[in-house]
Amino acid sequence: MNFLIVDLNITLNGHKHGFVQEMVNYLVLHHAESEHQFHFLVNEQVEVAKSNCIHIHLAEYSYSEKFKTLKGLKKYSEQWKYIKLKSVQNDIEKVVLMEFDLYQAAIGQDKATDFDISGIWFRPYFRQTSVGLSFINKLLFSFKKLQKKILLKTALRNKQLKRIMILNDQLTVDAMNEATESKRFDYLADPVFDYPCYKLENIREKYEIEEDKIIFLIFGYIDDRKNVTNILKAIELLPKNIQKQISLLVIGKTAESYTETLKKAIIHYTSESQLIVRDDFVDNCEMEALFAQTDLVLRMNVNYFASSGIIGLSAKHNKPSIVSDYGILADLTEQYELGKLADPLNPTRISELMVDFVKNRSNWKIDGSAYYKEHNTEAYVEGLLKL
């Protein structure tokens, strides 16, 4: 079987590159003598040891430059044409899209292809509801949700679209199969990778955090969904003696659209706690160090209902989390006993949980080993490719 695994939209300010790289590493170790051929079509270089069954295709310069000039449906329509071209050139039998969301319209317009198609659907609409929105924004939300339904229905017209994988969410898989009278939706474990980091740097030393400080961590792409302003308000509500014990780290590249909001929130922030903001992408090894050495992970996203790698990293290092009280992350947090839930729009409730954590840390200990084992690289790659 000839596979083509596609990610033409890797940026080096996020961890998408790691998903592809870790898959390549796994296949080299476990399927080096495979009867299958694994072709990777990417826009950033991926390292691979010598292998007879793994082939890296870096998008040609002319195509990459063309894609940069386009946006929206036009961009992904052109990328789809390129994917089809590379599939023909390499006798591909199965195309695996690392981000199915982008190509739904193009796949639907094709109606049929010479290869089977599967992909990861990162933003399924089934769980999405309007939380804390104004009347106008609720109407806009409903319209966007309808658009997503139409787009998916368009993609499903292509009979070669065989599997649409949803991360960590069996409920949504079952609901979508029933709603579409289809068996094309499938569960996929959101992976927790083991990066080759032989020595983790000292986070307290790097960020000048005193040994007696309790570290709270907000990590990832920092935009309005990360809910930083309400978390800052929650810390401001803490008793002064508890504020003094806390160091809050906000680590990750800030979205351009959120920069001004975050800047104002920081300017008006009045607390005895230490606040450290790093507006930058950090590599995998520093990410591992952050999660290994933090005390509490804050994952109270607003209007976010899908899976997130943050919960896996927290479980891997046995770090408890405070998580939004809706969406798949709430379900997983309760199922695996990984932390506590809070209304992300309620700073008072968040503050109460923070106080409880500081005063009763022994009651917050978690064992993330079950989650970690069920969401490792093997579960992800074998589930994605169905080898």
C-alpha positions in Angstrom: 0.0 0.0 0.0 1.3 3.4 -1.0 0.4 6.2 1.6 0.7 9.9 1.1 0.6 11.8 4.5 0.0 15.5 3.9 0.7 18.6 5.8 1.3 21.6 3.6 0.7 24.2 6.3 3.3 23.6 8.9 4.4 26.8 10.6 7.4 27.0 13.0 5.5 28.8 15.7 3.5 25.8 16.7 3.9 22.0 17.2 2.5 20.7 13.9 5.9 19.9 12.7 6.4 17.6 15.7 3.3 15.6 14.7 4.9 14.7 11.4 8.4 14.3 12.7 7.3 11.9 15.5 5.3 9.9 13.0 8.4 9.5 10.8 10.5 8.5 13.8 7.9 5.8 14.8 7.7 4.4 11.3 11.5 4.1 11.0 11.6 2.2 14.3 8.6 0.0 13.9 7.9 -0.4 10.1 11.3 -0.1 8.5 10.8 -3.4 6.8 7.2 -2.7 6.0 5.5 -3.9 2.8 4.0 -0.4 2.7 5.5 2.8 1.3 5.1 6.0 3.3 5.3 9.2 1.4 5.2 12.5 3.3 4.2 15.8 1.5 5.2 18.7 3.6 6.2 22.4 3.4 9.0 22.2 6.0 11.9 19.7 6.0 11.5 16.6 8.1 14.5 14.5 9.2 14.5 10.8 8.4 17.0 8.1 8.9 17.9 5.9 5.9 14.8 3.9 5.0 13.5 2.1 2.0 9.9 2.7 2.8 9.8 6.4 3.9 10.0 9.2 1.4 9.9 12.9 2.2 8.6 15.2 -0.5 9.2 18.9 0.3 6.8 21.1 -1.7 8.6 22.7 -4.6 9.5 26.3 -4.2 7.1 27.5 -7.0 4.1 25.8 -5.4 5.0 27.0 -1.9 5.3 30.6 -3.1 2.0 30.3 -4.9 0.2 29.0 -1.8 1.5 32.0 0.2 -0.2 34.4 -2.2 -3.6 32.7 -1.7 -6.1 32.6 1.1 -9.2 30.6 2.2 -10.9 28.2 -0.2 -8.8 29.2 -3.2 -5.6 28.4 -1.3 -6.8 25.0 -0.2 -8.3 24.2 -3.6 -4.9 24.8 -5.2 -3.2 22.7 -2.5 -5.7 19.9 -3.2 -4.7 20.0 -6.9 -1.1 19.7 -5.9 -1.9 16.8 -3.6 -3.6 15.0 -6.5 -0.6 15.7 -8.7 1.8 14.2 -6.2 -0.5 11.2 -5.7 -0.4 10.4 -9.4 3.3 10.8 -9.6 3.9 8.4 -6.7 1.1 5.8 -7.4 -0.6 6.7 -4.1 -3.5 4.5 -3.0 -4.3 6.3 0.3 -4.0 10.0 1.1 -4.0 10.9 4.8 -4.6 14.6 5.5 -3.2 15.8 8.8 -5.8 18.6 8.7 -9.0 17.5 7.0 -10.8 20.7 7.9 -9.0 22.7 5.2 -9.9 20.6 2.2 -13.6 19.8 2.6 -14.8 22.0 -0.2 -12.2 20.8 -2.6 -12.8 17.1 -1.8 -16.5 17.6 -2.3 -16.1 19.3 -5.6 -14.0 16.3 -6.8 -16.8 13.9 -6.0 -14.4 11.0 -6.8 -10.7 10.4 -6.8 -8.3 7.6 -7.8 -7.2 7.1 -4.2 -8.9 6.7 -0.8 -8.9 9.7 1.5 -8.8 10.0 5.3 -7.9 12.9 7.6 -8.1 14.4 11.0 -11.0 16.7 11.7 -9.7 19.1 14.3 -12.8 21.3 14.7 -15.9 19.1 14.6 -19.1 21.2 15.3 -21.2 18.6 17.2 -20.3 19.8 20.7 -20.1 23.5 19.8 -22.5 25.8 21.6 -22.4 29.6 22.1 -21.0 30.3 25.5 -21.0 33.9 27.0 -21.8 35.5 23.6 -23.9 38.6 22.9 -27.2 38.2 20.8 -25.5 39.3 17.6 -22.5 37.0 18.2 -24.9 34.1 18.9 -26.5 34.7 15.5 -23.1 34.8 13.9 -22.1 31.6 15.7 -25.2 29.8 14.5 -24.5 30.9 10.9 -20.9 29.7 11.1 -22.1 26.3 12.5 -24.5 26.0 9.6 -21.7 26.7 7.2 -19.6 24.0 8.8 -22.5 21.5 8.4 -22.9 22.4 4.7 -19.1 22.1 4.1 -19.0 18.7 5.6 -22.0 17.5 3.7 -20.2 18.7 0.5 -17.1 16.6 1.4 -19.1 13.5 2.1 -20.3 13.5 -1.5 -16.9 12.1 -2.4 -17.2 8.3 -2.1 -13.4 7.9 -1.8 -13.5 9.8 1.5 -13.3 6.8 3.8 -12.4 8.0 7.3 -12.8 11.2 9.1 -10.9 10.9 12.4 -11.8 12.9 15.5 -9.4 13.3 18.4 -10.3 11.7 21.7 -14.1 12.1 21.3 -16.1 8.9 20.9 -19.3 10.7 21.7 -18.9 13.0 18.7 -17.8 10.1 16.5 -21.0 8.2 17.3 -23.2 11.3 16.9 -21.7 12.1 13.5 -22.1 8.6 12.2 -25.7 8.6 13.2 -26.5 12.1 11.9 -24.9 11.4 8.5 -26.1 7.8 8.4 -22.4 6.9 7.7 -19.7 4.8 9.2 -16.9 7.1 8.0 -16.2 8.9 11.3 -13.6 7.2 13.5 -11.9 7.8 16.9 -8.2 8.7 17.1 -6.1 9.1 20.2 -4.7 12.6 20.6 -1.0 11.8 21.0 1.4 12.4 23.8 4.8 12.2 22.3 8.2 11.2 23.9 10.6 13.8 22.6 14.3 12.9 22.6 15.2 15.4 25.4 18.2 14.1 27.3 18.5 16.9 29.8 15.7 19.3 30.7 16.8 22.9 31.6 15.9 24.3 35.0 12.8 26.4 34.5 13.1 28.2 37.8 16.6 29.2 37.0 15.8 30.3 33.5 12.8 32.5 34.5 14.2 33.6 37.9 11.5 31.9 39.9 12.2 31.4 43.6 12.2 27.9 44.9 9.3 28.4 47.3 7.0 29.8 44.5 4.1 27.7 43.2 4.2 27.7 39.4 0.9 28.1 37.5 1.2 27.6 33.7 -0.7 28.8 30.7 0.9 27.3 27.6 0.3 27.4 23.8 -0.8 29.8 21.2 -2.1 32.7 23.2 -5.3 34.2 21.8 -8.7 35.1 23.2 -9.7 31.5 23.7 -6.8 31.1 26.2 -8.9 33.2 28.7 -5.9 35.0 30.2 -7.8 38.0 31.3 -10.2 36.0 33.5 -7.3 34.0 34.9 -5.6 37.3 35.9 -8.8 38.5 37.5 -9.0 35.2 39.4 -5.5 35.7 40.8 -6.3 39.3 41.8 -9.2 37.9 43.9 -6.8 35.6 45.9 -5.8 36.7 49.4 -2.6 38.7 49.3 -0.7 36.0 51.3 -1.6 33.4 48.6 -0.8 35.8 45.7 2.7 36.1 47.0 3.2 32.3 46.8 2.3 32.1 43.1 4.3 32.5 39.9 2.1 32.6 36.8 3.8 31.7 33.5 2.1 32.6 30.2 4.3 30.9 27.6 3.6 30.9 23.8 3.3 33.0 20.7 0.6 35.6 21.1 -1.9 36.0 18.2 -1.6 39.4 16.6 -5.3 40.0 17.1 -4.9 39.4 20.9 -1.7 41.4 21.5 -3.4 44.6 22.5 -6.0 42.9 24.7 -3.2 41.0 26.5 -1.1 44.1 26.9 -3.9 46.1 28.5 -4.7 43.2 30.9 -1.1 43.1 32.0 -0.9 46.9 32.5 -4.0 46.8 34.7 -3.0 43.7 36.6 -2.6 44.3 40.3 -1.4 41.4 42.3 1.4 40.3 44.6 2.1 37.3 42.4 4.9 37.0 40.0 3.8 37.2 36.3 6.1 36.0 33.5 4.9 36.4 29.9 7.0 35.0 27.0 5.6 35.9 23.6 7.5 33.3 21.7 7.3 29.7 20.4 9.3 27.3 22.5 10.8 24.1 21.3 9.7 20.6 22.3 12.4 20.2 25.0 11.6 23.5 26.8 7.9 22.5 26.5 8.7 19.2 28.3 10.7 21.1 30.9 7.8 23.5 31.6 5.3 20.7 32.1 7.7 18.6 34.2 8.5 21.5 36.5 5.2 23.4 36.8 2.7 22.7 39.7 -0.7 23.5 38.2 -1.7 23.8 34.5 -4.5 26.3 33.6 -6.5 25.1 30.6 -9.8 27.1 30.9 -10.3 28.0 27.3 -13.4 29.9 26.2 -15.6 28.6 23.4 -13.3 25.6 22.8 -14.8 22.2 22.7 -12.3 19.9 20.9 -9.3 18.0 22.2 -5.9 19.6 23.1 -2.4 18.2 23.6 -2.1 20.3 26.8 -4.1 17.7 28.7 -1.8 14.9 27.5 1.4 16.8 28.5 -0.1 17.5 31.9 -1.0 13.8 32.4 2.4 12.6 31.2 4.1 14.6 33.9 1.4 14.0 36.5 0.5 17.6 36.8 -3.1 18.5 37.8 -5.1 21.0 35.7 -8.0 23.3 36.1 -10.1 22.8 32.9 -13.2 24.5 31.4 -16.4 22.7 32.5 -17.6 21.9 29.0 -16.2 20.1 25.9 -14.2 16.9 25.5 -11.5 18.1 27.8 -14.0 18.3 30.7 -15.1 14.7 30.0 -11.5 13.5 29.9 -10.5 15.3 33.0 -13.3 13.7 34.9 -12.8 10.2 33.3 -9.1 10.0 34.1 -9.2 12.2 37.3 -6.7 14.7 35.9 -7.9 17.8 37.8 -10.9 20.0 38.4 -13.4 21.8 36.3 -14.4 25.5 36.4 -16.6 27.9 34.4 -14.0 29.8 32.5 -16.0 33.0 32.6 -16.3 32.9 36.4 -13.1 34.3 38.0 -14.5 33.8 41.5 -14.8 30.0 41.0 -11.4 29.8 39.4 -10.0 31.7 42.4 -11.6 29.3 44.9 -10.0 26.4 43.1 -6.6 28.1 43.2 -6.9 28.7 46.9 -7.8 25.1 47.4 -4.8 24.0 45.4 -2.4 26.1 47.3 -3.8 25.1 50.7 -4.4 21.4 49.9 -1.9 20.3 47.3 -1.8 16.7 48.5 -5.5 16.4 47.5 -4.7 17.4 44.0 -2.2 14.7 43.2 -3.0 12.8 40.0 -1.9 9.7 38.2 -1.9 10.4 34.5 -0.3 7.0 33.5 -3.5 5.5 32.2 -4.2 8.5 29.9 -0.5 8.6 28.8 -0.5 4.9 28.0 -3.7 5.0 25.9 -2.5 8.1 24.0 1.1 7.3 23.2 2.7 7.5 19.7 1.9 3.9 18.9 -1.8 4.4 19.5 -1.8 7.6 17.4 0.2 6.3 14.4 -1.4 2.8 14.2 -4.8 4.4 14.6 -4.2 7.1 12.0 -2.9 4.7 9.3 -4.7 1.5 10.3 -1.6 -0.6 9.6 
